[in-house]
Amino acid sequence: MKVRELIETLDEKQKLTVLRSYEREGIPDLDLDIETSVDKETLNFLKAISNPLRFQMLKLLSKGWLCVCIISGALGRDQTLISHHIRTLKEAGLIHEKKVGKMHFYKTNLEAFERYLAAVKSEVL
C-alpha cells in the first residue's frame, strides 16, 4: 500500500494537514510503499531480549558456560526464575545447553544472536 492510498482513508482535517506538509516540505513521500509485516522469528527474538533479566543472562552467558545456580547467584535471583527464563532463551535458540552429569550448563549462541541482529537490521534499514 502506498502513502497516497492511506491518505485517502484519513478524515478531512488529517488529510488536509498531511497534504499541506507535502506541499510545503515534500513529506511524506506519497509514492512510498508501506510494509508493516515483520518476520515472526525476529519478533520472538526482540521479545526474548527485551526482558532486562534475560538480557543480563545473555550477557553473562556470552563469557562462557554457566549453570543455573551460578547465574542465580550472580544476578541475585531465585533459581526457579532463572530456569523459567532459560527456557524462553532456549526456545528462541539464543543459548546452547551442555549436560555434564546431572548439571546443565548454558552459553549464549552468538551465531544465532548475530543472525537475529542482522534480521532486525534488514527490517529497519
Secondary structure, 3 states (H helix, E strand, C coil): CEHHHHHCCCCHHHHHHHHHHHHHHCCCCCCCECCCCCCHHHHHHHHHHHCHHHHHHHHHHCCCCEEHHHHHHHHCCCHHHHHHHHHHHHHCCCEEEEEECCEEEEEECHHHHHHHHHHHHHHHC
